[in-house]
Amino acid sequence: MNKTPFLAAVSCAAFLTLGACNSEPETIVSGPADPQAEALKNAPPVEAPPMIQASRTFRCKDNSLVYVDFYTNNTARARTEKDGAPTVLNTEGGKPPYTGEGWSVSDNAKEVTLTAPGKGSQSCKA
């Protein structure tokens, strides 16, 4: 006795029966309405944070290392330890030098003049 044609006939009948159930589109509602929907619709657009333009490690004349990240919004973040807390450096009118809290970095270049807190001005190379 061969059951293959019987199983095929039963599965076709089930498929046709289920296919004729409801031809209307389904609307899926997932949970209650958002209470902040109106506030979000009227909110101003969100500005993306600045991107890192260049990340440089400088070796200075006194053999110290300084890590500086230069950002697309004309700011920089300088630190003396690789994972240390950064100091934010700003520019006047978008043009170097980058300065702040005792720091000064002359430019976003491979060779700069750098001043750090407690140290004088010195030449540093990336």
Buried (B, 14 or more C-beta within 10 A) or exposed (E): EEEEEEEEEEEEEEEEEEEEEEEEEEEEEEEEEEEEEEEEEEEEEEEEEEEEBBEBEBEBEEEBEBBBBBBEEBBBBBBBEEEEEBBEBEBEEEEBBBBBEEBBBBBBBEEBBBBBEEBEEBEBEB
